Amino acid sequence: MLKEAAFSKYGQPSDNRRQANLMWCAHYNQISQCEPRKPKLSLSLGALVLDDWTLEDAGNKYEQDLLKTKPNL
């Protein structure tokens, strides 16, 4: 059911040759892979996984900003 839902919502995967690990890439390069650190959706072994580094990058920036800020005493 996940596979059917992904196909109906996102269309054909970015690389049709990989039937065991289907991927939909926001940015796909011609070397048959998703661009690193760009959003991608993958369907493998019955699990649908969204990888999006936006949240992790924002969290890292927030932590760095906290270290730069002087504490209020």
C-alpha positions as CSV (number, residue, x, y, z in Angstrom):
1,M,0.0,0.0,0.0
2,L,2.9,2.4,0.7
3,K,4.4,1.8,-2.7
4,E,1.0,2.5,-4.4
5,A,0.5,5.6,-2.3
6,A,4.0,6.9,-3.1
7,F,3.5,6.3,-6.8
8,S,0.1,8.0,-6.9
9,K,1.3,11.1,-4.9
10,Y,4.9,11.5,-6.3
11,G,4.8,9.7,-9.6
12,Q,7.7,7.7,-11.0
13,P,10.9,7.5,-8.8
14,S,13.9,9.5,-9.8
15,D,15.7,6.3,-10.8
16,N,13.5,3.6,-12.2
17,R,16.3,1.1,-12.3
18,R,16.4,0.6,-8.5
19,Q,13.4,-1.5,-7.7
20,A,14.5,-2.6,-4.3
21,N,15.1,0.9,-3.0
22,L,12.8,3.4,-4.7
23,M,13.8,7.1,-4.3
24,W,12.2,10.4,-5.1
25,C,14.8,13.2,-5.1
26,A,14.2,16.9,-4.8
27,H,17.5,17.4,-6.7
28,Y,18.6,14.5,-8.9
29,N,22.0,14.4,-10.7
30,Q,22.8,12.4,-13.8
31,I,25.1,10.0,-11.9
32,S,21.9,8.2,-10.8
33,Q,21.8,9.5,-7.2
34,C,20.1,12.2,-5.1
35,E,22.2,15.3,-4.4
36,P,23.7,15.0,-0.9
37,R,21.9,16.9,1.9
38,K,18.9,17.7,-0.3
39,P,15.4,16.3,0.5
40,K,14.6,12.8,-0.7
41,L,11.9,10.2,-0.1
42,S,12.8,6.6,-0.1
43,L,10.8,3.4,0.0
44,S,12.8,0.3,1.1
45,L,11.8,-2.9,3.0
46,G,8.3,-1.6,3.6
47,A,9.4,1.7,5.2
48,L,8.8,5.1,3.7
49,V,11.5,7.6,4.9
50,L,11.8,11.3,4.3
51,D,15.4,12.7,4.6
52,D,15.5,16.4,4.9
53,W,18.5,18.1,6.4
54,T,16.7,21.5,6.8
55,L,15.7,20.8,10.4
56,E,19.1,19.5,11.4
57,D,20.9,22.5,9.8
58,A,18.6,24.9,11.5
59,G,19.2,23.2,14.9
60,N,23.0,23.3,14.4
61,K,22.8,27.0,13.5
62,Y,20.7,27.7,16.6
63,E,23.2,25.9,18.8
64,Q,26.1,27.9,17.2
65,D,24.2,31.1,17.7
66,L,23.7,30.3,21.4
67,L,27.4,29.8,21.9
68,K,28.1,33.2,20.3
69,T,25.6,35.0,22.6
70,K,26.7,36.2,26.0
71,P,24.4,35.0,28.8
72,N,22.2,37.5,30.6
73,L,23.3,37.8,34.2
